[in-house]
């Protein structure tokens, strides 16, 4: 009995996909066999990788949340308006302390 909605080539396609998977698996195993990896040779300090293509994440200097904004006067990153008000009302020495914690050595201009 033949149904109009049933694809008669389905079994053949299934075999084709299975053979493709096996072929890819064989290729991977061959590559893996060619590269003799010494597990003790690699650690976090010895692996070299190219720089990331994604921009670095910025975090709020006061709260530690992800920051979307940067104050143009103090150069501090902040996440919302409450933190912005705190930054604007804090003394200059406090803002410089936050910059030093972040590792920025820039001095604020009065």
The first five atom37 places (N, CA, C, CB, O) and aatype in JSON, in Angstrom:
{
  "aatype": [20, 20, 20, 20, 20, 20, 20, 20, 20, 20, 20, 20, 20, 20, 20, 20, 20, 20, 20, 20, 20, 20, 20, 20, 20, 20, 20, 20, 20, 20, 20, 20, 20, 20, 20, 20, 20, 20, 20, 20, 20, 20, 20, 20, 20, 20, 20, 20, 20, 20, 20, 20, 20, 20, 20, 20, 20, 20, 20, 20, 20, 20, 20, 20, 20, 20, 20, 20, 20, 20, 20, 20, 20, 20, 20, 20, 20, 20, 20, 20, 20, 20, 20, 20, 20, 20, 20, 20, 20, 20, 20, 20, 20, 20, 20, 20, 20, 20, 20, 20, 20, 20, 20, 20, 20, 20, 20, 20, 20, 20],
  "atom_mask": [
    [1, 1, 1, 1, 1],
    [1, 1, 1, 1, 1],
    [1, 1, 1, 1, 1],
    [1, 1, 1, 1, 1],
    [1, 1, 1, 1, 1],
    [1, 1, 1, 1, 1],
    [1, 1, 1, 1, 1],
    [1, 1, 1, 1, 1],
    [1, 1, 1, 1, 1],
    [1, 1, 1, 1, 1],
    [1, 1, 1, 1, 1],
    [1, 1, 1, 1, 1],
    [1, 1, 1, 1, 1],
    [1, 1, 1, 1, 1],
    [1, 1, 1, 1, 1],
    [1, 1, 1, 1, 1],
    [1, 1, 1, 1, 1],
    [1, 1, 1, 1, 1],
    [1, 1, 1, 1, 1],
    [1, 1, 1, 1, 1],
    [1, 1, 1, 1, 1],
    [1, 1, 1, 1, 1],
    [1, 1, 1, 1, 1],
    [1, 1, 1, 1, 1],
    [1, 1, 1, 1, 1],
    [1, 1, 1, 1, 1],
    [1, 1, 1, 1, 1],
    [1, 1, 1, 1, 1],
    [1, 1, 1, 1, 1],
    [1, 1, 1, 1, 1],
    [1, 1, 1, 1, 1],
    [1, 1, 1, 1, 1],
    [1, 1, 1, 1, 1],
    [1, 1, 1, 1, 1],
    [1, 1, 1, 1, 1],
    [1, 1, 1, 1, 1],
    [1, 1, 1, 1, 1],
    [1, 1, 1, 1, 1],
    [1, 1, 1, 1, 1],
    [1, 1, 1, 1, 1],
    [1, 1, 1, 1, 1],
    [1, 1, 1, 1, 1],
    [1, 1, 1, 1, 1],
    [1, 1, 1, 1, 1],
    [1, 1, 1, 1, 1],
    [1, 1, 1, 1, 1],
    [1, 1, 1, 1, 1],
    [1, 1, 1, 1, 1],
    [1, 1, 1, 1, 1],
    [1, 1, 1, 1, 1],
    [1, 1, 1, 1, 1],
    [1, 1, 1, 1, 1],
    [1, 1, 1, 1, 1],
    [1, 1, 1, 1, 1],
    [1, 1, 1, 1, 1],
    [1, 1, 1, 1, 1],
    [1, 1, 1, 1, 1],
    [1, 1, 1, 1, 1],
    [1, 1, 1, 1, 1],
    [1, 1, 1, 1, 1],
    [1, 1, 1, 1, 1],
    [1, 1, 1, 1, 1],
    [1, 1, 1, 1, 1],
    [1, 1, 1, 1, 1],
    [1, 1, 1, 1, 1],
    [1, 1, 1, 1, 1],
    [1, 1, 1, 1, 1],
    [1, 1, 1, 1, 1],
    [1, 1, 1, 1, 1],
    [1, 1, 1, 1, 1],
    [1, 1, 1, 1, 1],
    [1, 1, 1, 1, 1],
    [1, 1, 1, 1, 1],
    [1, 1, 1, 1, 1],
    [1, 1, 1, 1, 1],
    [1, 1, 1, 1, 1],
    [1, 1, 1, 1, 1],
    [1, 1, 1, 1, 1],
    [1, 1, 1, 1, 1],
    [1, 1, 1, 1, 1],
    [1, 1, 1, 1, 1],
    [1, 1, 1, 1, 1],
    [1, 1, 1, 1, 1],
    [1, 1, 1, 1, 1],
    [1, 1, 1, 1, 1],
    [1, 1, 1, 1, 1],
    [1, 1, 1, 1, 1],
    [1, 1, 1, 1, 1],
    [1, 1, 1, 1, 1],
    [1, 1, 1, 1, 1],
    [1, 1, 1, 1, 1],
    [1, 1, 1, 1, 1],
    [1, 1, 1, 1, 1],
    [1, 1, 1, 1, 1],
    [1, 1, 1, 1, 1],
    [1, 1, 1, 1, 1],
    [1, 1, 1, 1, 1],
    [1, 1, 1, 1, 1],
    [1, 1, 1, 1, 1],
    [1, 1, 1, 1, 1],
    [1, 1, 1, 1, 1],
    [1, 1, 1, 1, 1],
    [1, 1, 1, 1, 1],
    [1, 1, 1, 1, 1],
    [1, 1, 1, 1, 1],
    [1, 1, 1, 1, 1],
    [1, 1, 1, 1, 1],
    [1, 1, 1, 1, 1],
    [1, 1, 1, 1, 1],
    [1, 1, 1, 1, 1]
  ],
  "atom_positions": [
    [[0.84, -1.15, 0.0], [0.0, 0.0, 0.0], [0.91, 1.24, 0.0], [-0.97, -0.02, 1.22], [1.86, 1.32, 0.78]],
    [[0.62, 2.19, -0.86], [1.42, 3.4, -0.99], [0.58, 4.62, -0.6], [1.96, 3.55, -2.44], [-0.57, 4.78, -1.02]],
    [[1.19, 5.47, 0.22], [0.5, 6.69, 0.63], [1.06, 7.87, -0.16], [0.66, 6.92, 2.16], [2.25, 7.91, -0.49]],
    [[0.2, 8.83, -0.45], [0.63, 9.96, -1.27], [1.56, 10.9, -0.48], [-0.59, 10.74, -1.79], [2.38, 11.6, -1.09]],
    [[1.46, 10.93, 0.84], [2.28, 11.83, 1.63], [3.62, 11.23, 2.02], [1.53, 12.23, 2.87], [4.49, 11.95, 2.51]],
    [[3.81, 9.95, 1.83], [5.03, 9.27, 2.23], [6.1, 9.39, 1.15], [4.74, 7.79, 2.55], [5.82, 9.16, -0.03]],
    [[7.29, 9.75, 1.55], [8.4, 9.89, 0.63], [9.04, 8.52, 0.41], [9.45, 10.91, 1.16], [9.52, 7.89, 1.36]],
    [[9.04, 8.06, -0.82], [9.59, 6.73, -1.12], [11.11, 6.71, -1.02], [9.15, 6.28, -2.51], [11.69, 5.63, -0.91]],
    [[11.77, 7.86, -1.07], [13.22, 7.95, -0.99], [13.73, 8.06, 0.45], [13.7, 9.14, -1.8], [14.93, 8.22, 0.66]],
    [[12.84, 7.97, 1.41], [13.22, 8.23, 2.79], [14.29, 7.28, 3.3], [12.01, 8.16, 3.67], [15.26, 7.74, 3.89]],
    [[14.15, 6.0, 3.09], [15.13, 5.03, 3.58], [16.49, 5.26, 2.94], [14.64, 3.6, 3.29], [17.52, 5.14, 3.6]],
    [[16.51, 5.59, 1.66], [17.78, 5.85, 0.99], [18.45, 7.09, 1.59], [17.56, 6.03, -0.52], [19.66, 7.1, 1.78]],
    [[17.67, 8.1, 1.87], [18.21, 9.34, 2.46], [18.77, 9.05, 3.85], [17.11, 10.44, 2.53], [19.81, 9.59, 4.22]],
    [[18.1, 8.22, 4.63], [18.55, 7.87, 5.97], [19.91, 7.16, 5.9], [17.51, 6.98, 6.67], [20.79, 7.44, 6.72]],
    [[20.08, 6.26, 4.94], [21.36, 5.56, 4.79], [22.47, 6.51, 4.36], [21.22, 4.42, 3.77], [23.61, 6.38, 4.79]],
    [[22.11, 7.48, 3.51], [23.09, 8.46, 3.05], [23.59, 9.31, 4.2], [22.47, 9.36, 1.96], [24.79, 9.58, 4.31]],
    [[22.68, 9.74, 5.07], [23.07, 10.55, 6.22], [23.94, 9.76, 7.19], [21.82, 11.08, 6.94], [24.89, 10.29, 7.77]],
    [[23.61, 8.48, 7.36], [24.39, 7.63, 8.26], [25.81, 7.46, 7.73], [23.71, 6.26, 8.43], [26.77, 7.53, 8.5]],
    [[25.95, 7.24, 6.43], [27.29, 7.07, 5.86], [28.08, 8.37, 5.94], [27.2, 6.59, 4.41], [29.3, 8.34, 6.11]],
    [[27.4, 9.54, 5.8], [28.08, 10.83, 5.91], [28.59, 11.04, 7.33], [27.13, 11.98, 5.49], [29.71, 11.51, 7.53]],
    [[27.77, 10.68, 8.33], [28.18, 10.8, 9.72], [29.4, 9.92, 10.01], [27.02, 10.43, 10.65], [30.34, 10.34, 10.69]],
    [[29.37, 8.7, 9.48], [30.5, 7.8, 9.7], [31.76, 8.33, 9.02], [30.16, 6.39, 9.17], [32.86, 8.2, 9.56]],
    [[31.61, 8.92, 7.85], [32.75, 9.49, 7.14], [33.34, 10.65, 7.93], [32.34, 9.94, 5.74], [34.57, 10.77, 8.04]],
    [[32.48, 11.52, 8.47], [32.98, 12.64, 9.27], [33.65, 12.14, 10.54], [31.83, 13.59, 9.62], [34.66, 12.7, 10.97]],
    [[33.11, 11.09, 11.12], [33.7, 10.52, 12.32], [35.08, 9.94, 12.01], [32.78, 9.44, 12.9], [36.01, 10.1, 12.8]],
    [[35.21, 9.28, 10.88], [36.5, 8.73, 10.48], [37.52, 9.85, 10.27], [36.37, 7.89, 9.21], [38.68, 9.74, 10.69]],
    [[37.1, 10.93, 9.62], [38.01, 12.06, 9.38], [38.49, 12.63, 10.71], [37.31, 13.15, 8.54], [39.67, 12.91, 10.88]],
    [[37.56, 12.81, 11.64], [37.92, 13.36, 12.94], [38.9, 12.43, 13.66], [36.66, 13.57, 13.8], [39.88, 12.9, 14.24]],
    [[38.65, 11.14, 13.62], [39.55, 10.19, 14.28], [40.93, 10.19, 13.65], [38.96, 8.78, 14.23], [41.93, 10.05, 14.35]],
    [[40.99, 10.36, 12.32], [42.29, 10.43, 11.64], [43.06, 11.67, 12.07], [42.1, 10.43, 10.12], [44.27, 11.61, 12.33]],
    [[42.37, 12.8, 12.14], [43.02, 14.03, 12.56], [43.49, 13.91, 14.01], [42.07, 15.24, 12.4], [44.59, 14.32, 14.35]],
    [[42.63, 13.34, 14.84], [42.96, 13.15, 16.25], [44.18, 12.25, 16.41], [41.77, 12.57, 17.01], [45.02, 12.48, 17.28]],
    [[44.29, 11.23, 15.57], [45.43, 10.32, 15.64], [46.72, 10.99, 15.17], [45.15, 9.07, 14.8], [47.8, 10.7, 15.68]],
    [[46.59, 11.9, 14.18], [47.78, 12.58, 13.67], [48.35, 13.57, 14.67], [47.44, 13.29, 12.37], [49.56, 13.75, 14.76]],
    [[47.47, 14.21, 15.42], [47.92, 15.19, 16.41], [48.14, 14.46, 17.73], [46.88, 16.36, 16.58], [47.19, 14.09, 18.42]],
    [[49.37, 14.27, 18.05], [49.7, 13.6, 19.3], [49.71, 14.66, 20.41], [51.09, 12.87, 19.21], [50.65, 15.45, 20.52]],
    [[48.66, 14.66, 21.23], [48.52, 15.66, 22.27], [49.08, 15.11, 23.57], [47.06, 16.08, 22.45], [48.66, 14.06, 24.06]],
    [[50.03, 15.84, 24.1], [50.57, 15.52, 25.4], [49.8, 16.35, 26.43], [52.12, 15.79, 25.47], [49.98, 17.56, 26.47]],
    [[48.97, 15.74, 27.23], [48.09, 16.47, 28.14], [48.85, 17.34, 29.14], [47.23, 15.49, 28.9], [48.34, 18.38, 29.56]],
    [[50.04, 16.95, 29.51], [50.78, 17.73, 30.49], [51.41, 18.97, 29.87], [51.84, 16.87, 31.15], [51.86, 19.85, 30.6]],
    [[51.47, 19.07, 28.53], [52.12, 20.2, 27.88], [51.24, 21.44, 27.86], [52.51, 19.84, 26.46], [51.76, 22.55, 27.72]],
    [[49.93, 21.29, 28.0], [49.03, 22.42, 27.92], [48.46, 22.76, 29.29], [47.91, 22.14, 26.94], [48.05, 21.88, 30.05]],
    [[48.44, 24.03, 29.58], [47.74, 24.52, 30.76], [47.23, 25.92, 30.42], [48.67, 24.53, 32.03], [47.41, 26.39, 29.3]],
    [[46.6, 26.57, 31.37], [46.01, 27.88, 31.1], [47.05, 28.95, 30.77], [45.2, 28.32, 32.28], [46.73, 29.95, 30.13]],
    [[48.27, 28.75, 31.2], [49.3, 29.75, 30.96], [50.02, 29.55, 29.63], [50.3, 29.73, 32.08], [50.6, 30.5, 29.11]],
    [[50.0, 28.35, 29.08], [50.76, 28.09, 27.87], [49.94, 28.14, 26.58], [51.41, 26.75, 27.97], [50.52, 28.2, 25.5]],
    [[48.62, 28.13, 26.67], [47.82, 28.14, 25.46], [47.77, 29.55, 24.9], [46.39, 27.62, 25.74], [47.46, 30.5, 25.62]],
    [[48.1, 29.68, 23.63], [48.05, 30.98, 22.98], [46.82, 31.03, 22.1], [49.34, 31.25, 22.15], [46.55, 30.1, 21.34]],
    [[46.07, 32.11, 22.21], [44.86, 32.27, 21.42], [44.81, 33.69, 20.87], [43.6, 31.96, 22.26], [45.35, 34.61, 21.49]],
    [[44.16, 33.87, 19.73], [44.03, 35.22, 19.2], [43.11, 36.05, 20.07], [43.52, 35.2, 17.76], [42.31, 35.5, 20.83]],
    [[43.2, 37.37, 19.98], [42.31, 38.21, 20.79], [40.85, 38.0, 20.42], [42.67, 39.69, 20.64], [40.53, 37.64, 19.28]],
    [[39.98, 38.21, 21.37], [38.56, 38.01, 21.15], [38.01, 39.05, 20.18], [37.79, 38.07, 22.47], [38.46, 40.19, 20.17]],
    [[37.04, 38.64, 19.37], [36.4, 39.57, 18.45], [35.26, 40.32, 19.12], [35.89, 38.82, 17.23], [34.8, 41.34, 18.6]],
    [[34.8, 39.82, 20.25], [33.72, 40.49, 20.98], [34.31, 41.62, 21.82], [32.94, 39.48, 21.87], [35.41, 41.49, 22.34]],
    [[33.57, 42.73, 21.96], [34.07, 43.81, 22.83], [34.08, 43.37, 24.29], [33.22, 45.08, 22.66], [33.26, 42.57, 24.72]],
    [[35.02, 43.92, 25.04], [35.13, 43.57, 26.46], [33.91, 44.09, 27.21], [36.43, 44.14, 27.07], [33.42, 45.19, 26.93]],
    [[33.43, 43.31, 28.17], [32.31, 43.76, 28.99], [32.8, 44.79, 29.98], [31.64, 42.58, 29.72], [33.91, 44.72, 30.49]],
    [[31.94, 45.76, 30.25], [32.24, 46.8, 31.23], [31.3, 46.64, 32.41], [32.12, 48.23, 30.62], [30.11, 46.38, 32.23]],
    [[31.85, 46.78, 33.59], [31.06, 46.61, 34.8], [31.02, 47.91, 35.58], [31.64, 45.48, 35.66], [31.96, 48.71, 35.56]],
    [[29.9, 48.11, 36.27], [29.69, 49.3, 37.09], [30.77, 49.36, 38.17], [28.27, 49.31, 37.72], [31.0, 48.37, 38.87]],
    [[31.42, 50.51, 38.31], [32.49, 50.64, 39.29], [31.98, 50.64, 40.72], [33.27, 51.91, 39.03], [32.75, 50.36, 41.64]],
    [[30.71, 50.94, 40.93], [30.15, 51.01, 42.27], [29.48, 49.7, 42.67], [29.15, 52.16, 42.37], [29.74, 49.18, 43.75]],
    [[28.61, 49.17, 41.8], [27.81, 48.0, 42.16], [28.37, 46.68, 41.64], [26.42, 48.17, 41.66], [28.13, 45.64, 42.24]],
    [[29.09, 46.7, 40.53], [29.61, 45.47, 39.95], [28.69, 44.86, 38.9], [29.85, 44.47, 41.02], [29.03, 43.84, 38.3]],
    [[27.52, 45.47, 38.67], [26.64, 44.99, 37.61], [27.2, 45.41, 36.25], [25.19, 45.53, 37.8], [28.09, 46.26, 36.17]],
    [[26.67, 44.81, 35.17], [27.11, 45.19, 33.84], [26.71, 46.64, 33.57], [26.51, 44.23, 32.77], [25.55, 47.02, 33.74]],
    [[27.67, 47.44, 33.14], [27.44, 48.88, 32.96], [27.12, 49.19, 31.5], [28.68, 49.68, 33.41], [27.76, 48.68, 30.58]],
    [[26.11, 50.02, 31.31], [25.74, 50.45, 29.96], [26.2, 51.88, 29.69], [24.24, 50.35, 29.77], [26.2, 52.32, 28.54]],
    [[26.6, 52.6, 30.74], [26.88, 54.02, 30.61], [28.23, 54.37, 31.23], [25.78, 54.85, 31.25], [28.76, 53.63, 32.06]],
    [[28.77, 55.53, 30.8], [30.02, 56.03, 31.35], [29.86, 57.52, 31.63], [31.23, 55.76, 30.37], [29.43, 58.28, 30.76]],
    [[30.19, 57.92, 32.84], [30.09, 59.33, 33.21], [31.22, 60.1, 32.54], [30.13, 59.5, 34.76], [32.39, 59.77, 32.75]],
    [[30.91, 61.14, 31.75], [31.96, 61.87, 31.05], [32.85, 62.71, 31.97], [31.35, 62.76, 30.01], [33.98, 63.03, 31.61]],
    [[32.35, 63.07, 33.15], [33.13, 63.9, 34.07], [34.13, 63.06, 34.85], [32.2, 64.64, 35.04], [35.32, 63.4, 34.9]],
    [[33.68, 61.97, 35.46], [34.55, 61.15, 36.31], [35.13, 59.93, 35.6], [33.79, 60.7, 37.52], [36.03, 59.28, 36.14]],
    [[34.65, 59.61, 34.41], [35.09, 58.44, 33.64], [34.74, 57.12, 34.32], [36.59, 58.49, 33.4], [35.34, 56.09, 34.01]],
    [[33.78, 57.14, 35.26], [33.34, 55.92, 35.93], [32.18, 55.3, 35.17], [32.92, 56.21, 37.39], [31.33, 56.0, 34.62]],
    [[32.17, 53.97, 35.14], [31.05, 53.25, 34.52], [29.94, 53.09, 35.54], [31.5, 51.86, 33.97], [30.21, 52.88, 36.72]],
    [[28.69, 53.21, 35.09], [27.56, 53.03, 35.99], [26.44, 52.3, 35.28], [27.06, 54.39, 36.53], [26.38, 52.28, 34.05]],
    [[25.52, 51.7, 36.07], [24.48, 50.85, 35.5], [23.1, 51.48, 35.48], [24.41, 49.57, 36.25], [22.26, 51.09, 34.66]],
    [[22.83, 52.45, 36.35], [21.51, 53.08, 36.36], [21.58, 54.5, 36.94], [20.52, 52.22, 37.16], [22.65, 54.96, 37.35]],
    [[20.44, 55.17, 36.98], [20.4, 56.58, 37.39], [20.72, 56.78, 38.87], [19.03, 57.16, 37.09], [21.25, 57.82, 39.24]],
    [[20.41, 55.81, 39.71], [20.7, 55.93, 41.14], [22.22, 55.98, 41.36], [20.08, 54.75, 41.93], [22.72, 56.79, 42.13]],
    [[22.93, 55.1, 40.67], [24.38, 55.08, 40.78], [24.97, 56.35, 40.16], [24.96, 53.82, 40.09], [25.96, 56.88, 40.66]],
    [[24.37, 56.83, 39.07], [24.83, 58.07, 38.45], [24.73, 59.23, 39.43], [24.03, 58.37, 37.17], [25.66, 60.04, 39.53]],
    [[23.61, 59.33, 40.14], [23.45, 60.4, 41.14], [24.49, 60.26, 42.25], [22.03, 60.36, 41.74], [25.03, 61.26, 42.73]],
    [[24.78, 59.02, 42.67], [25.79, 58.79, 43.69], [27.17, 59.25, 43.2], [25.83, 57.3, 44.09], [27.9, 59.92, 43.92]],
    [[27.5, 58.89, 41.96], [28.8, 59.26, 41.4], [28.94, 60.78, 41.31], [28.98, 58.63, 40.0], [29.99, 61.33, 41.65]],
    [[27.9, 61.44, 40.86], [27.96, 62.9, 40.71], [28.03, 63.61, 42.06], [26.75, 63.39, 39.94], [28.6, 64.7, 42.14]],
    [[27.46, 63.03, 43.1], [27.45, 63.68, 44.42], [28.61, 63.27, 45.32], [26.16, 63.38, 45.12], [28.8, 63.87, 46.38]],
    [[29.38, 62.27, 44.92], [30.49, 61.83, 45.77], [31.69, 62.77, 45.6], [30.9, 60.36, 45.42], [31.81, 63.43, 44.56]],
    [[32.56, 62.85, 46.61], [33.74, 63.7, 46.5], [34.7, 63.21, 45.42], [34.47, 63.76, 47.85], [34.66, 62.05, 45.01]],
    [[35.54, 64.12, 44.97], [36.5, 63.81, 43.91], [37.44, 62.67, 44.32], [37.31, 65.05, 43.55], [37.8, 61.84, 43.49]],
    [[37.84, 62.64, 45.59], [38.75, 61.6, 46.08], [38.11, 60.22, 45.98], [39.15, 61.89, 47.54], [38.79, 59.23, 45.68]],
    [[36.81, 60.14, 46.23], [36.11, 58.85, 46.13], [36.09, 58.36, 44.69], [34.68, 58.97, 46.67], [36.31, 57.18, 44.43]],
    [[35.82, 59.26, 43.76], [35.81, 58.89, 42.34], [37.19, 58.42, 41.9], [35.35, 60.08, 41.47], [37.31, 57.46, 41.14]],
    [[38.24, 59.1, 42.38], [39.6, 58.68, 42.03], [39.93, 57.32, 42.64], [40.62, 59.73, 42.5], [40.66, 56.53, 42.04]],
    [[39.38, 57.03, 43.82], [39.59, 55.72, 44.44], [38.95, 54.62, 43.59], [39.0, 55.69, 45.87], [39.55, 53.57, 43.37]],
    [[37.74, 54.87, 43.1], [37.08, 53.89, 42.22], [37.9, 53.68, 40.94], [35.65, 54.35, 41.86], [38.02, 52.56, 40.46]],
    [[38.46, 54.76, 40.39], [39.29, 54.63, 39.19], [40.55, 53.83, 39.49], [39.67, 56.01, 38.64], [40.97, 53.01, 38.66]],
    [[41.16, 54.04, 40.66], [42.36, 53.28, 41.04], [42.04, 51.8, 41.21], [42.96, 53.83, 42.33], [42.85, 50.95, 40.84]],
    [[40.88, 51.49, 41.77], [40.49, 50.09, 41.95], [40.35, 49.41, 40.59], [39.16, 49.99, 42.73], [40.74, 48.25, 40.43]],
    [[39.8, 50.13, 39.62], [39.64, 49.58, 38.27], [40.98, 49.45, 37.55], [38.7, 50.45, 37.45], [41.11, 48.68, 36.61]],
    [[41.99, 50.22, 38.0], [43.31, 50.15, 37.38], [43.57, 51.33, 36.46], [43.46, 48.86, 36.61], [44.56, 51.33, 35.74]],
    [[42.71, 52.31, 36.47], [42.89, 53.51, 35.65], [43.67, 54.52, 36.48], [41.52, 54.09, 35.18], [43.25, 54.86, 37.58]],
    [[44.8, 55.0, 35.96], [45.65, 55.91, 36.7], [45.38, 57.38, 36.37], [47.1, 55.59, 36.43], [46.15, 58.26, 36.77]],
    [[44.33, 57.64, 35.65], [43.99, 58.98, 35.21], [43.53, 59.83, 36.4], [42.9, 58.93, 34.13], [42.74, 59.37, 37.22]],
    [[44.04, 61.07, 36.49], [43.63, 62.01, 37.54], [42.48, 62.85, 37.03], [44.82, 62.9, 37.97], [42.45, 63.26, 35.87]],
    [[41.53, 63.12, 37.92], [40.37, 63.93, 37.55], [40.7, 65.41, 37.57], [39.2, 63.64, 38.49], [41.43, 65.9, 38.43]],
    [[40.15, 66.11, 36.58], [40.34, 67.55, 36.5], [39.21, 68.22, 37.24], [40.4, 68.04, 35.01], [38.05, 67.82, 37.1]],
    [[39.52, 69.22, 38.04], [38.49, 69.89, 38.85], [37.46, 70.56, 38.0], [39.11, 70.91, 39.77], [36.52, 71.17, 38.53]]
  ]
}
